[in-house]
């Protein structure tokens, strides 16, 4: 499965932000989500750390390069919707996140490492433990 480079996938959130920046009208039809329990929200925020791009393993850079190129990807699961069932990443509508395999040297299968992308530019999360924790990739370091 291939997707265009991330900058073409800004989605409704980007359109809303653009409308707000230029002073245009913005319509929202989604009902407000119920407030999460403060302790649960704090646990999710604590579970997302950050990592400098320079600290990522070389295979993660290979995956990020493939994402920017729009594929082709080595596994059929790459580019599929990541459902955020663990609730660790910020809440968004279904289809906001997509996952990609980060090769694990010596592994007989896909391994546990992934890049999960959001719709915003440079919104890349790295997990080395199959979604138990995530780090937002800081592309400036």
C-alpha positions as a Markdown table, in Angstrom:
| # | Residue | x | y | z |
|---|---|---|---|---|
| 1 | Unk | 0.0 | 0.0 | 0.0 |
| 2 | Unk | 1.4 | 3.4 | -0.9 |
| 3 | Unk | 0.5 | 6.9 | 0.3 |
| 4 | Unk | 1.6 | 10.2 | -1.1 |
| 5 | Unk | 4.3 | 12.1 | 0.9 |
| 6 | Unk | 3.0 | 13.3 | 4.2 |
| 7 | Unk | 2.7 | 16.9 | 3.3 |
| 8 | Unk | -0.2 | 16.1 | 0.9 |
| 9 | Unk | -2.1 | 14.4 | 3.7 |
| 10 | Unk | -2.9 | 17.3 | 6.0 |
| 11 | Unk | -6.5 | 16.3 | 6.2 |
| 12 | Unk | -9.4 | 18.1 | 8.0 |
| 13 | Unk | -7.2 | 19.3 | 10.9 |
| 14 | Unk | -5.0 | 21.2 | 8.4 |
| 15 | Unk | -7.9 | 22.7 | 6.6 |
| 16 | Unk | -9.4 | 23.8 | 9.9 |
| 17 | Unk | -6.1 | 25.4 | 11.0 |
| 18 | Unk | -5.7 | 27.1 | 7.6 |
| 19 | Unk | -9.2 | 28.5 | 7.8 |
| 20 | Unk | -8.5 | 29.8 | 11.3 |
| 21 | Unk | -5.2 | 31.5 | 10.2 |
| 22 | Unk | -6.8 | 33.4 | 7.4 |
| 23 | Unk | -9.9 | 34.3 | 9.3 |
| 24 | Unk | -12.3 | 32.1 | 7.2 |
| 25 | Unk | -15.3 | 30.3 | 8.6 |
| 26 | Unk | -14.8 | 26.8 | 9.9 |
| 27 | Unk | -17.6 | 24.4 | 10.5 |
| 28 | Unk | -17.3 | 21.5 | 12.9 |
| 29 | Unk | -19.9 | 18.8 | 13.1 |
| 30 | Unk | -18.3 | 16.4 | 15.5 |
| 31 | Unk | -19.7 | 16.2 | 19.0 |
| 32 | Unk | -17.3 | 17.1 | 21.8 |
| 33 | Unk | -15.7 | 14.1 | 23.2 |
| 34 | Unk | -16.2 | 13.4 | 26.9 |
| 35 | Unk | -13.3 | 14.5 | 29.1 |
| 36 | Unk | -10.9 | 11.8 | 29.9 |
| 37 | Unk | -10.1 | 10.9 | 33.5 |
| 38 | Unk | -7.2 | 13.2 | 34.5 |
| 39 | Unk | -5.0 | 10.3 | 35.7 |
| 40 | Unk | -5.5 | 8.4 | 32.5 |
| 41 | Unk | -4.7 | 11.4 | 30.4 |
| 42 | Unk | -1.5 | 12.0 | 32.5 |
| 43 | Unk | -0.4 | 8.4 | 32.0 |
| 44 | Unk | -0.8 | 8.7 | 28.2 |
| 45 | Unk | 1.2 | 11.9 | 28.1 |
| 46 | Unk | 3.9 | 10.4 | 30.2 |
| 47 | Unk | 4.0 | 7.4 | 27.9 |
| 48 | Unk | 5.0 | 9.5 | 24.9 |
| 49 | Unk | 8.5 | 10.7 | 25.2 |
| 50 | Unk | 10.8 | 12.2 | 22.5 |
| 51 | Unk | 13.8 | 11.1 | 20.7 |
| 52 | Unk | 16.3 | 12.9 | 18.5 |
| 53 | Unk | 16.3 | 11.7 | 14.9 |
| 54 | Unk | 20.0 | 11.3 | 15.2 |
| 55 | Unk | 19.4 | 8.7 | 18.0 |
| 56 | Unk | 17.2 | 6.5 | 15.9 |
| 57 | Unk | 18.6 | 3.2 | 14.7 |
| 58 | Unk | 19.7 | 3.3 | 11.0 |
| 59 | Unk | 16.8 | 1.1 | 10.0 |
| 60 | Unk | 14.4 | 3.7 | 11.3 |
| 61 | Unk | 16.0 | 6.2 | 8.9 |
| 62 | Unk | 15.5 | 3.8 | 6.1 |
| 63 | Unk | 11.8 | 3.5 | 7.0 |
| 64 | Unk | 11.4 | 7.3 | 7.2 |
| 65 | Unk | 13.0 | 7.6 | 3.8 |
| 66 | Unk | 10.6 | 5.1 | 2.3 |
| 67 | Unk | 7.6 | 7.0 | 3.9 |
| 68 | Unk | 8.8 | 10.3 | 2.3 |
| 69 | Unk | 9.2 | 8.5 | -1.1 |
| 70 | Unk | 5.7 | 7.0 | -0.8 |
| 71 | Unk | 7.1 | 3.4 | -0.8 |
| 72 | Unk | 7.4 | 0.7 | -2.0 |
| 73 | Unk | 7.3 | -0.9 | 1.4 |
| 74 | Unk | 8.8 | -4.3 | 2.3 |
| 75 | Unk | 5.7 | -5.6 | 4.2 |
| 76 | Unk | 2.0 | -5.6 | 3.2 |
| 77 | Unk | 1.1 | -4.2 | 6.6 |
| 78 | Unk | 3.2 | -1.1 | 6.0 |
| 79 | Unk | 1.1 | 2.0 | 5.5 |
| 80 | Unk | -2.0 | 0.5 | 7.1 |
| 81 | Unk | -4.1 | 2.4 | 9.6 |
| 82 | Unk | -2.8 | 2.3 | 13.1 |
| 83 | Unk | -5.8 | 2.2 | 15.5 |
| 84 | Unk | -4.1 | 3.5 | 18.7 |
| 85 | Unk | -5.9 | 0.8 | 20.7 |
| 86 | Unk | -3.4 | 1.3 | 23.5 |
| 87 | Unk | -4.5 | 4.9 | 23.8 |
| 88 | Unk | -1.0 | 6.1 | 24.2 |
| 89 | Unk | -0.8 | 8.5 | 21.2 |
| 90 | Unk | -3.0 | 11.7 | 21.2 |
| 91 | Unk | -6.6 | 10.9 | 20.4 |
| 92 | Unk | -7.6 | 11.4 | 16.7 |
| 93 | Unk | -10.2 | 10.1 | 14.3 |
| 94 | Unk | -9.8 | 6.6 | 12.8 |
| 95 | Unk | -7.3 | 6.7 | 9.9 |
| 96 | Unk | -5.2 | 9.6 | 11.3 |
| 97 | Unk | -2.2 | 7.3 | 12.1 |
| 98 | Unk | -0.4 | 4.8 | 9.8 |
| 99 | Unk | 2.2 | 2.3 | 10.8 |
| 100 | Unk | 5.4 | 1.2 | 9.1 |
| 101 | Unk | 7.9 | -1.6 | 9.9 |
| 102 | Unk | 11.4 | -0.7 | 11.1 |
| 103 | Unk | 13.6 | -3.7 | 10.3 |
| 104 | Unk | 15.1 | -5.5 | 13.3 |
| 105 | Unk | 18.4 | -7.2 | 12.4 |
| 106 | Unk | 18.4 | -10.9 | 13.2 |
| 107 | Unk | 14.6 | -11.1 | 13.6 |
| 108 | Unk | 12.8 | -13.8 | 11.7 |
| 109 | Unk | 9.7 | -11.7 | 11.4 |
| 110 | Unk | 8.8 | -8.0 | 11.4 |
| 111 | Unk | 10.1 | -7.6 | 14.9 |
| 112 | Unk | 8.8 | -5.1 | 17.4 |
| 113 | Unk | 10.0 | -1.8 | 16.0 |
| 114 | Unk | 7.7 | 0.6 | 14.1 |
| 115 | Unk | 7.3 | 4.2 | 12.9 |
| 116 | Unk | 3.7 | 5.5 | 13.4 |
| 117 | Unk | 3.0 | 8.6 | 11.4 |
| 118 | Unk | 0.3 | 11.2 | 12.0 |
| 119 | Unk | -1.2 | 13.5 | 9.4 |
| 120 | Unk | 0.9 | 16.6 | 10.4 |
| 121 | Unk | 4.2 | 17.4 | 8.9 |
| 122 | Unk | 7.0 | 15.5 | 10.7 |
| 123 | Unk | 4.6 | 13.9 | 13.1 |
| 124 | Unk | 6.5 | 10.6 | 13.5 |
| 125 | Unk | 6.5 | 8.3 | 16.5 |
| 126 | Unk | 9.0 | 5.6 | 17.1 |
| 127 | Unk | 8.3 | 2.5 | 19.2 |
| 128 | Unk | 10.9 | -0.2 | 19.9 |
| 129 | Unk | 8.6 | -2.3 | 22.0 |
| 130 | Unk | 5.6 | -2.9 | 19.8 |
| 131 | Unk | 3.4 | -0.1 | 21.0 |
| 132 | Unk | 4.1 | -0.3 | 24.7 |
| 133 | Unk | 5.7 | 3.2 | 24.5 |
| 134 | Unk | 6.3 | 5.8 | 21.9 |
| 135 | Unk | 8.8 | 8.6 | 21.3 |
| 136 | Unk | 7.9 | 11.6 | 19.1 |
| 137 | Unk | 10.8 | 12.0 | 16.6 |
| 138 | Unk | 12.5 | 15.4 | 16.9 |
| 139 | Unk | 13.8 | 16.0 | 13.3 |
| 140 | Unk | 15.8 | 19.1 | 14.4 |
| 141 | Unk | 18.5 | 17.2 | 16.3 |
